[in-house]
């Protein structure tokens, strides 16, 4: 539930000496799924401005009960307690996740240190380069768990493909297609990557991360709080939550190819049309092989979106079906059309 950043100081982390026992009276919060629902209204955006490493930290890699490895570091502002870091590792492992869990590093710090690292006094956390910076304790208005879960949603997006767009800014493939992110971005209704105070409300990357947090909340059976972090028009429904879970557990990886075939006779019809479902947004291409001289047109309804002879390409952007039309210009014989679709 905070602002993403692309480069983060924790990439520089190397083990340092831990402070002596009792050097700090602060203790890390013990995470609980029940506090996922404790979240704020709109969060001001910010960017990482400092390249300085944290003053000191402790922690490392922890093995969870699910036999997964999670890296957790905590600020020297907190009393050294490996059991506390272990609990945070277990918390991350309870969120819906995939193999990307092993690549994340979570850095927990007091809110003031988080704000300093993440670039703004009101910033509650940030993500970049497989690193999450988040508060080690919650406040009356927001729980540390909700921040961590939201930021982990960004980590998931960073490890998913929504080609040709970055999933970190646009959301994951199935969810973004269902939410019509491409069409709405073209219409200036959504603003991928925007972090300004107003446009943040319409940033699909933030909507995805918050939908991910809500999906975990729903699966845990936690009473839900109002949808306040992004615009009300983007409130997720059951289909949104199901698609986010599918994108996490069964990631989309690459296009598939549909083979279409036909034959032109010397005296027969000169046009063959194929209606093809396009449930996902992304790049498409079509390659025509024909014994006859032929032209290929790709139509969205009556609007031509691409044209070629041997091949053509374009973008599925909100259309849930397209027509591939082959027109004989000379000769006769069989043809085949290979269509690559997301």
DAJO-V677965 format. One record per residue. N is the residue number from 0. RES is the residue in three letters. SS is DSSP state (alpha for helix, beta for strand, coil for the rest). PSI is psi in whole degrees, -180 to 180 (NA if undefined). Layout:
# DAJO-V677965
n/res/ss/psi
N/RES/SS/PSI
N/RES/SS/PSI
This chain:
# DAJO-V677965
n/res/ss/psi
0/UNK/coil/43
1/UNK/coil/-171
2/UNK/coil/137
3/UNK/coil/152
4/UNK/coil/154
5/UNK/coil/-33
6/UNK/coil/136
7/UNK/coil/145
8/UNK/alpha/-22
9/UNK/alpha/-12
10/UNK/alpha/-19
11/UNK/alpha/2
12/UNK/coil/134
13/UNK/coil/152
14/UNK/coil/139
15/UNK/coil/166
16/UNK/coil/136
17/UNK/coil/152
18/UNK/coil/159
19/UNK/coil/149
20/UNK/coil/136
21/UNK/coil/2
22/UNK/coil/-20
23/UNK/coil/143
24/UNK/coil/-10
25/UNK/beta/144
26/UNK/coil/148
27/UNK/coil/145
28/UNK/coil/146
29/UNK/coil/114
30/UNK/coil/151
31/UNK/coil/134
32/UNK/alpha/-28
33/UNK/alpha/-21
34/UNK/alpha/9
35/UNK/coil/-29
36/UNK/coil/-5
37/UNK/coil/97
38/UNK/coil/167
39/UNK/coil/-179
40/UNK/coil/-150
41/UNK/coil/138
42/UNK/coil/127
43/UNK/coil/147
44/UNK/coil/168
45/UNK/coil/170
46/UNK/coil/156
47/UNK/coil/123
48/UNK/coil/-17
49/UNK/coil/138
50/UNK/coil/4
51/UNK/coil/143
52/UNK/coil/156
53/UNK/coil/151
54/UNK/coil/-31
55/UNK/coil/154
56/UNK/beta/170
57/UNK/beta/161
58/UNK/beta/-158
59/UNK/beta/-149
60/UNK/beta/136
61/UNK/beta/141
62/UNK/beta/125
63/UNK/coil/173
64/UNK/coil/-21
65/UNK/coil/9
66/UNK/coil/36
67/UNK/coil/155
68/UNK/beta/124
69/UNK/beta/134
70/UNK/beta/124
71/UNK/beta/127
72/UNK/beta/149
73/UNK/beta/147
74/UNK/beta/150
75/UNK/coil/-11
76/UNK/coil/-18
77/UNK/beta/145
78/UNK/coil/137
79/UNK/coil/125
80/UNK/coil/92
81/UNK/alpha/-30
82/UNK/alpha/-33
83/UNK/alpha/-45
84/UNK/alpha/-39
85/UNK/alpha/-40
86/UNK/alpha/-37
87/UNK/alpha/-36
88/UNK/alpha/-43
89/UNK/alpha/-37
90/UNK/alpha/-47
91/UNK/alpha/-38
92/UNK/alpha/-20
93/UNK/alpha/-19
94/UNK/coil/151
95/UNK/coil/126
96/UNK/coil/175
97/UNK/coil/-153
98/UNK/alpha/-14
99/UNK/alpha/-14
100/UNK/alpha/-38
101/UNK/alpha/-15
102/UNK/alpha/-6
103/UNK/coil/148
104/UNK/beta/126
105/UNK/beta/125
106/UNK/beta/119
107/UNK/beta/132
108/UNK/beta/163
109/UNK/coil/152
110/UNK/alpha/-37
111/UNK/alpha/-37
112/UNK/alpha/-39
113/UNK/alpha/-46
114/UNK/alpha/-39
115/UNK/alpha/-44
116/UNK/alpha/-42
117/UNK/alpha/-9
118/UNK/coil/24
119/UNK/coil/143
120/UNK/coil/-27
121/UNK/coil/1
122/UNK/coil/131
123/UNK/coil/-14
124/UNK/beta/171
125/UNK/beta/165
126/UNK/beta/144
127/UNK/beta/142
128/UNK/coil/47
129/UNK/coil/13
130/UNK/beta/136
131/UNK/beta/131
132/UNK/beta/125
133/UNK/beta/161
134/UNK/beta/144
135/UNK/coil/-3
136/UNK/coil/153
137/UNK/coil/-179
138/UNK/coil/-177
139/UNK/coil/-34
140/UNK/coil/-25
141/UNK/coil/144
142/UNK/coil/151
143/UNK/alpha/-35
144/UNK/alpha/-40
145/UNK/alpha/-36
146/UNK/alpha/-48
147/UNK/alpha/-43
148/UNK/alpha/-42
149/UNK/alpha/-47
150/UNK/alpha/-34
151/UNK/alpha/-30
152/UNK/alpha/-39
153/UNK/alpha/-39
154/UNK/alpha/-41
155/UNK/alpha/-48
156/UNK/alpha/-38
157/UNK/alpha/-20
158/UNK/coil/22
159/UNK/coil/152
160/UNK/beta/132
161/UNK/beta/43
162/UNK/coil/139
163/UNK/coil/11
164/UNK/beta/151
165/UNK/beta/124
166/UNK/alpha/-27
167/UNK/alpha/-35
168/UNK/alpha/-29
169/UNK/alpha/-15
170/UNK/coil/169
171/UNK/coil/164
172/UNK/alpha/-58
173/UNK/alpha/-44
174/UNK/alpha/-47
175/UNK/alpha/-36
176/UNK/alpha/-44
177/UNK/alpha/-39
178/UNK/coil/1
179/UNK/coil/43
180/UNK/alpha/-42
181/UNK/alpha/-52
182/UNK/alpha/-41
183/UNK/alpha/-28
184/UNK/alpha/-41
185/UNK/alpha/-33
186/UNK/coil/3
187/UNK/coil/36
188/UNK/coil/-29
189/UNK/coil/155
190/UNK/coil/85
191/UNK/coil/132
192/UNK/coil/-7
193/UNK/coil/135
194/UNK/coil/6
195/UNK/coil/157
196/UNK/coil/-40
197/UNK/coil/-48
198/UNK/alpha/-21
199/UNK/alpha/-35
200/UNK/alpha/-22
201/UNK/alpha/27
202/UNK/coil/111
203/UNK/alpha/-26
204/UNK/alpha/-40
205/UNK/alpha/-37
206/UNK/alpha/-43
207/UNK/alpha/-48
208/UNK/alpha/-38
209/UNK/alpha/-34
210/UNK/alpha/-38
211/UNK/alpha/-45
212/UNK/alpha/-44
213/UNK/alpha/-37
214/UNK/alpha/-43
215/UNK/alpha/-38
216/UNK/alpha/-47
217/UNK/alpha/-43
218/UNK/alpha/-30
219/UNK/coil/-4
220/UNK/coil/29
221/UNK/coil/135
222/UNK/coil/130
223/UNK/coil/144
224/UNK/coil/163
225/UNK/coil/151
226/UNK/coil/101
227/UNK/coil/-11
228/UNK/coil/-37
229/UNK/coil/-179
230/UNK/coil/145
231/UNK/alpha/-30
232/UNK/alpha/-14
233/UNK/alpha/15
234/UNK/coil/126
235/UNK/coil/148
236/UNK/coil/-175
237/UNK/alpha/-36
238/UNK/alpha/-42
239/UNK/alpha/-50
240/UNK/alpha/-39
241/UNK/alpha/-39
242/UNK/alpha/-37
243/UNK/alpha/-46
244/UNK/alpha/-41
245/UNK/alpha/-40
246/UNK/alpha/-28
247/UNK/alpha/-48
248/UNK/alpha/-24
249/UNK/coil/71
250/UNK/coil/141
251/UNK/coil/141
252/UNK/coil/-35
253/UNK/coil/165
254/UNK/coil/160
255/UNK/beta/162
256/UNK/beta/133
257/UNK/beta/128
258/UNK/beta/126
259/UNK/beta/139
260/UNK/beta/156
261/UNK/beta/-179
262/UNK/beta/138
263/UNK/beta/128
264/UNK/coil/162
265/UNK/coil/-30
266/UNK/coil/4
267/UNK/coil/-165
268/UNK/coil/153
269/UNK/coil/-3
270/UNK/beta/134
271/UNK/beta/130
272/UNK/beta/141
273/UNK/beta/121
274/UNK/beta/125
275/UNK/beta/129
276/UNK/beta/139
277/UNK/coil/76
278/UNK/coil/-18
279/UNK/coil/142
280/UNK/coil/154
281/UNK/beta/-171
282/UNK/beta/139
283/UNK/beta/160
284/UNK/beta/157
285/UNK/beta/135
286/UNK/beta/125
287/UNK/beta/130
288/UNK/beta/123
289/UNK/beta/138
290/UNK/coil/-28
291/UNK/coil/160
292/UNK/beta/127
293/UNK/beta/159
294/UNK/beta/145
295/UNK/beta/130
296/UNK/beta/142
297/UNK/beta/126
298/UNK/beta/141
299/UNK/beta/97
300/UNK/coil/-120
301/UNK/coil/-3
302/UNK/beta/126
303/UNK/beta/128
304/UNK/beta/-16
305/UNK/beta/154
306/UNK/beta/149
307/UNK/beta/179
308/UNK/coil/-70
309/UNK/coil/-31
310/UNK/beta/163
311/UNK/beta/167
312/UNK/beta/163
313/UNK/beta/-159
314/UNK/beta/130
315/UNK/beta/118
316/UNK/coil/77
317/UNK/coil/-20
318/UNK/coil/135
319/UNK/coil/4
320/UNK/beta/149
321/UNK/beta/157
322/UNK/beta/128
323/UNK/beta/115
324/UNK/beta/124
325/UNK/beta/125
326/UNK/beta/122
327/UNK/beta/129
328/UNK/beta/-26
329/UNK/beta/157
330/UNK/coil/-166
331/UNK/coil/173
332/UNK/beta/179
333/UNK/beta/158
334/UNK/beta/157
335/UNK/beta/144
336/UNK/beta/118
337/UNK/beta/117
338/UNK/beta/120
339/UNK/beta/121
340/UNK/beta/151
341/UNK/coil/NA
